[in-house]
């Protein structure tokens, strides 16, 4: 049950972070991956900046996961701009 809750939290954080960065549609699996990568990046960033985790749920820092996911999606968009363009 706890693992399922972690997956749901990661999916929500990943999809919110992707939306903030301008990625309109992503699947459930990619949202989960973005959520976990965002949690790693966000936790690292909060430690480097010496800022506390504001909202932690099941050991996932929600706010920093969203920020980390948005930064990761933005970095991917910069590294691969042709993929982030809309196809007509």
N, C-alpha and C positions, 0 to 999 in steps of 0.2 A: 504494500500500500504506500509506503514511504517513497519508493522509487517512482511510482506513478505520479505522486504529488510533485516530485522533483522534475519529472518530464513536463508536466503541465505548466509549472512555474517557468521553466526554461523556455518553453514554446511561447508563452505570453510575453516574457521579457524580450525574446528574440524578435518576435513580430512587431512589438512596439518600437524597438531599436531600429529595425529595418524601415519602418514607416517614417521615423524621424529622419533617417538618412536619405529618404527619397526612393526607396525600393518599394514599389507598390504591391507586388504579389510574390509571395514565396510560399512554398509548401510547408507542411507540418514538420517534416524531418529537418528541413533547412532552418526553420524557426527554432527547433530544439537545439540544433548545433550552434546557431547564432547565440542563443541564450547561454549555453555553457561557455562558449568562447568569450562572450561578453562578460560573464561572471569572472573568468580568469583575468581578462584585460582590466575590467573595472576594479577588481580586488587589488591587482598590482598597482594600478594608478592611485587608488586611495591610500595604499601604504606609502608610495613614493611621495605623495603630496601631504602625508600625515593628516588626512581627513578621515573622521570616523565613518563607519557604515551607518547610514541613516535608518534604513528599514531592512531588517534581516528576517527572512522567513524560511524555515527549514535549512538553515545555514547557507542560504543564497542571498547575497546583498542585492535586493531588488533594484534600487536606484542605480547602483554602480553597474549592475548587469545590463540595464537598459542603455546607460551611457557607453559602456564598453562595446555592446553590440552595434550601436550607432556609429561609433568610431571605426569599428572593424568593417562595416558595410561601406562607410565613406572611403576608407583606405582601399578597399577592393574596387570601388568605383573609380578612384584615381589611377590605380595600377592597370585597370582594364576598362578604359572608357567606352570601347565599342560594345561591350557586353551590357553596359548600363543604359544605352540608348534604347528608345522605344522603336520597335520594328513596325513598319507599316505594310 
